[in-house]
Amino acid sequence: MGSPVRVLAEATPVTRDRYVDLLRVASLAAVVLGHWLMAAVTPDGVGNLLAFVPALQPLTWLLQVMPVFFFVGGFAHALSYRSLLRKRPEGSTDSVYAAFLRARLQRLLRPTMVFVLVWGAAALLIQLLGGGGGLTGVTLRLVTQPLWFIGIYLAMVAFTPPLLRLHERYGWGAFAGLAGAAAAVDVLRFAAGVPYVEFLNFAFVWLAVHQLGFLRADGRLGVGPGLSALRRPALLAGGGLVAAVALVAFGPYPLSMVGMPGEKVSNMAPPTLALLCHGLWLVGAVELLRAPAARLLARPRAWRTVVAANGVAMTAFLWHLTAMLGVYGAMLALDVPLPEPATAAWWAQTPLRLAVAAALTAVLVAAFRTFERPAPTAVLQGHGPLAALGAALTLLGVLGLSMVGFAGLLEGRTALLIAIPVTAPAAVAMTLCGWLLVERAGRGRGVR
């Protein structure tokens, strides 16, 4: 028998859209590489390369690819939920919702829970022993930041059933409604000065991108009356790019599509209309590459590579900052000089740092990849309201943890989560309780 990856790759049905799998892996890989490249660590702390070299900020229009991941998520969620609906026995869709949440969140939350527990225990031990200063303290604060992505993705999964129904009724109109709401929020924020309204765009912007995945699942991004398969993605990419450029040039939006230290307005936190237009251009651009990518993925070796990467992608994403900061910590411990960011010496050292960070990430993936393997899921004897409560608790927990980090555990360090102070222990407790509720609500008798 061949390796598990080879067996899985060879068993792939011909109907599977392999390009979606490639986009999922490629978008996460781009985020990891971007984080590694942007980190500018000095003995005084961690900065952002884009702040040292503002001329590099246009690169974020290529490297800020989270919209692609959420777009792919919409496509996968539509197919998964519809599949469960077709399989359900006679009865309400309440149990379908619970089974859907558990099935979609299992490979996301199992490795996340392990990450949270391992880092929580390590942080507590470090601080009990009197550590937590310098780069160690920065690491304890930063390693949880990527969890914001988990929280947003949780919300997308939880809102899939109602938003899918809106899509099936209104099609492009449902997307237009969310995009219009995002624009209205920015008008209220920048023109009327309404406080706190900008946080609504965490929902409107990312759910609008997610809605594009529904359109792709129904074949409505590449075909249409009077349009060839390429014209609609081209219009989407061109229109999104022109709109994003205009908003940045003439509006209150910064050039960078990622957050910058000290900036008054960020395109990311909370998301803006400019980021939504950036997402449109990226989605259109990747759809234009669909045909050549499909030809590439028809080759067995290329497809096996994608299958193998998909099996560990979430684990690698969770641990990549740990690896990067571990490399810098080792350099400081060994008295290896840290050149000033963006100098010639810094750039000359970059390939070696990236190679070591990649190697350390591979070690961490080997240690924790087993938690990303999917487990059999029971279908259709679940409890929908309990699953929704679990998803909400997990969402609040991971978002809170992404903001507060693990630094200052013993001092009771807090961060504001929707105007409510939250500590790391409280965030961990919400995350664990929510996950257990999702598991409990979606597990039951039925087809395996």
SVG drawing of the C-alpha trace seen along z (x, -y; Angstrom):
<svg xmlns="http://www.w3.org/2000/svg" viewBox="-40 -64 67 66">
<polyline fill="none" stroke="black" stroke-width="0.4" points="0.0,0.0 1.1,-3.6 1.4,-6.4 -1.8,-7.9 -1.3,-11.1 -0.9,-9.1 -4.0,-6.9 -6.1,-10.0 -4.9,-11.8 -5.7,-8.9 -9.1,-8.5 -10.1,-12.1 -13.3,-12.1 -13.1,-13.7 -15.9,-16.1 -13.8,-17.7 -12.7,-21.3 -9.0,-20.9 -8.3,-24.6 -10.2,-25.5 -7.9,-23.2 -4.9,-25.0 -6.3,-28.4 -6.8,-27.4 -3.2,-26.2 -1.7,-29.1 -3.6,-31.8 -2.4,-30.4 1.1,-30.0 1.1,-33.6 0.0,-34.8 2.8,-32.8 5.4,-34.1 4.1,-37.7 4.3,-37.5 7.9,-36.1 9.0,-38.8 7.3,-41.7 8.6,-40.9 11.4,-43.3 12.9,-42.1 15.5,-44.1 16.9,-43.8 14.3,-46.4 11.2,-44.7 9.3,-43.6 8.4,-46.1 7.0,-45.9 9.2,-46.0 6.6,-48.1 7.0,-50.8 10.7,-50.9 10.3,-50.9 6.9,-52.4 7.8,-52.0 7.1,-48.3 3.4,-48.8 2.1,-48.3 3.2,-44.6 0.3,-44.2 -2.0,-44.4 -0.6,-41.0 0.3,-39.5 -2.9,-40.3 -4.8,-37.3 -7.1,-36.5 -10.1,-37.5 -9.2,-34.6 -9.3,-32.2 -12.7,-33.5 -14.0,-33.3 -12.9,-29.7 -14.6,-29.1 -17.9,-30.3 -17.6,-27.9 -16.9,-24.9 -19.5,-25.8 -22.3,-26.0 -21.4,-22.6 -21.2,-21.1 -24.4,-22.4 -26.4,-21.5 -24.9,-18.0 -26.1,-17.6 -29.6,-18.8 -29.8,-16.2 -28.9,-13.4 -31.2,-14.4 -34.0,-12.2 -37.5,-13.6 -37.5,-16.3 -36.3,-19.8 -33.1,-21.4 -32.2,-22.1 -30.1,-19.0 -28.6,-19.6 -27.2,-23.0 -25.6,-21.3 -24.0,-18.6 -22.9,-21.2 -21.2,-23.3 -19.4,-20.3 -18.3,-18.9 -16.9,-22.3 -15.3,-23.3 -13.7,-20.0 -10.5,-20.4 -10.4,-24.0 -11.0,-23.8 -9.2,-20.6 -5.7,-22.0 -6.7,-25.4 -7.6,-24.0 -4.3,-22.1 -2.4,-25.3 -4.3,-27.3 -3.7,-24.7 0.0,-24.1 0.7,-27.9 -1.4,-28.6 0.4,-26.0 3.8,-27.2 2.9,-30.9 1.8,-30.1 5.0,-28.1 7.2,-30.8 5.6,-33.5 5.5,-31.4 9.3,-31.0 9.7,-34.8 10.1,-35.0 8.0,-36.9 10.2,-39.9 12.0,-41.0 11.3,-39.0 9.6,-36.2 7.0,-38.7 6.5,-39.9 6.1,-36.3 3.5,-35.6 1.5,-38.6 2.0,-38.0 1.5,-34.3 -2.2,-34.4 -2.8,-37.3 -3.6,-35.0 -6.5,-33.6 -8.6,-36.6 -8.8,-34.7 -10.2,-31.7 -12.9,-33.9 -14.0,-35.4 -14.1,-32.0 -16.2,-30.7 -18.7,-33.5 -18.8,-32.6 -19.6,-29.0 -22.3,-29.9 -24.0,-32.3 -23.8,-30.1 -27.4,-28.6 -29.2,-32.0 -26.9,-33.7 -27.1,-30.8 -30.9,-31.1 -30.5,-34.8 -28.1,-33.9 -30.5,-31.4 -33.3,-34.0 -31.4,-37.1 -28.1,-35.9 -25.9,-38.9 -28.4,-41.0 -27.4,-39.4 -23.8,-40.3 -24.7,-43.8 -26.7,-44.2 -23.7,-43.3 -21.3,-45.4 -23.8,-48.4 -24.0,-47.9 -20.1,-48.0 -20.1,-51.3 -22.8,-52.8 -20.8,-51.9 -17.8,-53.8 -19.9,-56.8 -21.2,-56.9 -17.7,-56.4 -15.8,-59.0 -18.4,-61.5 -20.8,-61.5 -18.3,-60.6 -20.6,-58.0 -18.6,-56.2 -18.0,-52.4 -20.1,-51.9 -16.9,-50.8 -16.9,-47.5 -19.9,-46.3 -17.6,-45.9 -16.0,-42.9 -19.2,-41.3 -20.3,-43.1 -16.9,-43.1 -15.9,-39.6 -19.4,-38.1 -19.6,-39.9 -16.4,-38.2 -17.8,-34.9 -20.9,-35.5 -18.8,-35.5 -17.9,-31.9 -21.6,-31.0 -21.8,-32.6 -18.8,-30.6 -20.5,-27.4 -23.4,-28.1 -21.2,-28.9 -22.2,-32.6 -18.7,-34.1 -17.6,-32.8 -20.8,-32.5 -23.8,-34.7 -25.9,-36.2 -23.7,-37.7 -20.5,-37.2 -17.8,-34.7 -16.3,-32.6 -13.4,-35.1 -15.2,-38.4 -17.0,-38.4 -13.8,-37.6 -12.0,-40.3 -14.7,-42.8 -14.6,-41.9 -10.8,-42.2 -10.6,-45.4 -13.6,-47.0 -12.3,-46.1 -8.8,-47.3 -9.9,-50.6 -12.3,-51.2 -9.6,-50.3 -7.1,-52.6 -9.7,-55.5 -10.6,-55.0 -7.0,-55.0 -6.1,-58.0 -9.1,-60.2 -10.5,-58.8 -9.4,-58.4 -8.0,-55.0 -4.3,-54.1 -2.2,-52.5 -1.3,-49.3 -3.9,-46.5 -2.5,-45.2 -2.5,-47.0 0.4,-49.4 1.7,-50.3 0.4,-53.7 -1.9,-54.4 -5.1,-56.2 -7.0,-54.3 -6.4,-50.6 -7.9,-48.8 -7.8,-45.6 -9.0,-46.3 -11.8,-47.0 -12.1,-46.1 -13.0,-49.0 -14.7,-49.4 -11.2,-49.7 -10.3,-46.2 -13.6,-44.8 -12.7,-46.3 -9.2,-44.8 -10.9,-41.4 -13.0,-41.8 -9.9,-42.4 -8.1,-39.4 -11.1,-37.1 -11.4,-38.1 -7.7,-37.7 -7.6,-34.1 -10.6,-33.2 -8.8,-34.3 -6.1,-31.8 -8.5,-28.9 -8.1,-27.2 -4.2,-27.0 -4.2,-26.0 -6.7,-23.2 -4.3,-21.9 -1.4,-21.9 -3.4,-20.1 -4.3,-17.4 -0.7,-16.2 -0.5,-13.6 2.6,-15.0 1.2,-18.5 -2.1,-17.2 -0.3,-15.1 1.6,-18.1 -1.7,-20.1 -3.3,-17.1 -0.3,-16.8 -0.2,-20.6 -4.0,-20.7 -3.6,-18.0 -1.4,-20.2 -2.2,-23.8 -4.1,-24.9 -1.4,-23.4 1.3,-25.3 -0.7,-28.5 -1.2,-28.2 2.4,-27.6 4.3,-29.7 4.7,-32.7 5.9,-30.5 8.6,-29.2 9.6,-32.7 9.9,-34.1 11.7,-31.0 14.3,-31.7 14.8,-35.2 15.0,-34.1 17.7,-31.6 19.7,-34.2 19.5,-36.5 20.5,-33.7 23.5,-32.8 24.5,-36.4 24.0,-36.3 23.9,-40.0 20.5,-41.3 21.1,-43.9 18.9,-47.0 15.8,-46.1 15.9,-46.8 19.6,-47.3 21.8,-45.3 22.9,-43.0 19.3,-42.4 18.3,-41.4 21.4,-39.2 20.3,-37.3 16.7,-37.0 16.9,-33.7 18.6,-31.9 16.0,-33.1 13.2,-32.0 14.8,-28.6 15.2,-28.0 11.7,-29.2 10.3,-26.9 12.3,-24.0 11.1,-24.7 7.5,-25.0 7.9,-21.6 9.0,-20.2 6.0,-21.7 3.7,-20.4 5.1,-16.9 4.4,-17.1 0.9,-18.4 -0.5,-17.4 -2.4,-14.4 -5.0,-16.8 -5.8,-18.1 -6.9,-14.8 -10.6,-14.6 -12.7,-12.3 -15.9,-10.6 -18.8,-12.8 -22.4,-11.8 -25.0,-13.3 -28.4,-14.7 -29.3,-14.0 -27.9,-17.2 -29.2,-20.2 -29.1,-23.5 -29.5,-26.1 -26.9,-24.4 -24.5,-24.4 -25.2,-28.1 -24.4,-28.9 -21.2,-26.9 -20.1,-28.7 -20.8,-32.1 -18.8,-31.3 -15.9,-29.9 -16.0,-33.0 -15.8,-35.4 -13.1,-33.3 -10.7,-33.1 -11.2,-36.8 -10.6,-37.8 -7.5,-35.6 -6.2,-37.1 -6.4,-40.6 -5.2,-39.9 -2.5,-37.3 -0.8,-35.2 1.4,-37.9 0.5,-39.2 -1.4,-36.1 -0.5,-36.6 -1.1,-40.3 -4.6,-39.9 -3.9,-41.7 -7.1,-42.5 -8.1,-43.7 -11.4,-45.1 -13.7,-42.7 -16.8,-44.6 -16.4,-47.1 -16.0,-44.3 -12.6,-43.7 -11.5,-40.1 -8.6,-38.2 -6.7,-35.3 -8.1,-32.7 -11.6,-33.9 -11.0,-33.8 -9.6,-30.2 -12.6,-29.1 -15.0,-30.5 -13.1,-28.9 -13.1,-25.4 -16.7,-25.6 -17.8,-26.7 -15.9,-23.9 -17.3,-21.3 -20.8,-22.5 -20.3,-22.4 -19.0,-18.8 -21.8,-17.8 -24.6,-19.4 -23.4,-18.0 -22.7,-14.4 -25.6,-12.0 -27.0,-8.9 -27.1,-8.8 -25.1,-8.1 -21.4,-8.0"/>
</svg>
